[in-house]
Amino acid sequence: MGIGAGDKVVLPAYDFFSLPKSVSNSGALENVLAPDVKAVVAEHIRGAVAQIDRISDICRDAGVFLIEDCAQAAGAVYAGRKAGSWGVAGAFSFGGVKLMTSGQGGMITTSDRDLYERCHAIVNRGMDSSFRHS
């Protein structure tokens, strides 16, 4: 997504859904999205999905990437859509205390082809998705 040193990313200040919901309801998120903000990370907690439809609209209108932290909301649905399908990317952690666990690891969901290709190359030692093992 081109995010790097000096760029601003809005993160949740608290890990319970009522706070970001209150911030979103107050309209405060729009005030935070200065021109140099590149992304907003929305966190879904304890199976409760953030008010992601509203956050998604705000990010789209501001031209800001929306990234979903879905580690505690695997399989959760909000307004008919699954957590991880609202933003440019959804991040799922599989650490030992998560809903789905493998001890370590995780998963990224995206419908952005370029982001998919870059993620694929990272986990496959630089190979693009067209490479096929024989």
Beta strands, then each sheet from edge to edge (+ up, - down):
strand 1: 8-10
strand 2: 37-43
strand 3: 65-69
strand 4: 77-78
strand 5: 81-82
strand 6: 89-93
strand 7: 106-109
sheet 1: 1+ 2+ 3+ 6+ 7-
sheet 2: 4+ 5-
end
